[in-house]
Amino acid sequence: ALSSKFFKIGDIVTIDFGISYLGICTDMAFTIVIKDYNNAAEQRLVEGTKNALDRAIKLCTVNHSLADLSYAIHTSLTEDNLGVPPEFCGHFIGSSIHESPTIPNVVRYDQENFELRPGMVFCLEPIATLGSPVYKLGSDGFSYMTKDGSPAAQFEHQILVTDAEPIVLTDMNDNAILRETDGT
């Protein structure tokens, strides 16, 4: 059902979307603040969540593991004093939007862990809150919100591990999604 709600100055809005085309999926998310931050805490939330993603992307190389990525995200968010909902996580992606294994945003000792290899494609998806990290499902049956009403932010990119630097497939600023490949 479409909503007639309008955004107002100071609203924090997350847009999370995936596309399936010819049997291949993409997934990405970003958070924006309409016009301006209401306060320094909201700026810390949005920038801190984006920084956690950027920090983990730098580790998407063959000499790191899935646990390294979770540790980088969790450490970055907690250093910014942000709440980290443990049930939300990144994921592998291919013919389905959410494939195993998952990549938690918190350090979990039961996490499936293995070394990153060239050709792996997955989504890193840090989500953080200014208050409690406890979420509830919205009345639309699709959206999530914090139980305490505090603001939340989310950023997500789809990453390809290569022998060299990782490629951010959903980085529209870099036009990486438009790069030609050699078909492998």
Sequence and secondary structure as in RCSB ss.txt:
>XXXX:A:sequence
ALSSKFFKIGDIVTIDFGISYLGICTDMAFTIVIKDYNNAAEQRLVEGTKNALDRAIKLCTVNHSLADLSYAIHT
SLTEDNLGVPPEFCGHFIGSSIHESPTIPNVVRYDQENFELRPGMVFCLEPIATLGSPVYKLGSDGFSYMTKDGS
PAAQFEHQILVTDAEPIVLTDMNDNAILRETDGT
>XXXX:A:secstr
        TT EEEEEEEEEETTEEEEEEEEEESSS SSHHHHHHHHHHHHHHHHHHTT STT BHHHHHHHHHH
HHHHTT B  TT EEEE SSSSSEEEEEESS  TT    B  TT EEEE  EEESS   EEE TTSS EEETT  
 EEE BEEEE  SSS EETT TTTTGGG      
